[in-house]
Amino acid sequence: MAFDSRPHKFATDHQRVSYAASHLSDIAMLWWQPNLVLEPKPSIRSDWSEFVEQLNIFFGQPDLAQACRTLLFVHLKCKITSM
């Protein structure tokens, strides 16, 4: 939402990653902190897709229940349509 409302402020992946990372807390922040001190700088610091992918790998879907409902709906809809 912040990216859409202020696209000029988040024009690069690095800006997006920095903004999102600044809102991490608890275990997610502990996961992220090594990326701030590693040299050379890891690609994840300037690659939005990689950042999101790694978050999903380590922390899963933000709303797993909704993701399951959506997946179930899609599969049920496909079976009903193909009958």
N, C-alpha and C positions, 0 to 999 in steps of 0.2 A: 504494500500500500504506500509506504514512504517513497519507494522507487517510482511508482506511477505518478504520485502527486508532485514530485520534484525531480523530473528526469535530468535536468541540467546538473543537479548536485550529485547524482549517481550515474554519471555517464560512462564510467569505466568499471570493469569487474573489480579492480582493486578497491575502489570507493565503496562498492556494494559489500564486499567481504569485510572491509574495515568497519562499516556501519553495523552490519549484522553481528560481527564478532564482539563489538562493544556492548551488545545486549545479552551476551551469554552470561550465565551464572552457574554456580555450584559445579557439578561434575563436568558440564559442557565447557566451562571456563578452564578447568584443570586440563581437559583434553586439548584445548586450543593453545594454552600458554607456551608449550615448547615451540610452536610455530613462530612465535615472536622473537625468539633468541637464536634460532638455528641460522647458520651461515654455510653456504649461500642460502638466501631466502627461499623457502620451499614454494613451489608453484601454486600451492593452494592459497597463498596469500593474495594472488592476483588472478585467480581463476574461479569465477562464481559457480560454474557447473561442478567443478571438482569439490568446492566447499560444500555445496548442497548434497552432492553424492556422498561425501565422507560423513556428513552429519546424519544422513539417512542410514548409512552402514552402521555407525556406532550407536545411534540413538533411535533408529526406526522411524516409522511414520508418526507425525505429531498427533494424529487422531486415528489410531489403529482401528477402533470400532467403526468409524465412518468409512475408512478405506475398505474394510471387510464388507460392510453393507453395500457399498458401491460395486465392488467386485462381484458379490452375490447377485445383485440386481442385473448387472451386465450379462452374467452367465445365464440367469433365468430368462431374461429377455431374448437372448440368442436361441435358447432351446424352444421357447414358445413360438418364436418367429419361424423357425425351421420346421415346425411340425406341419 
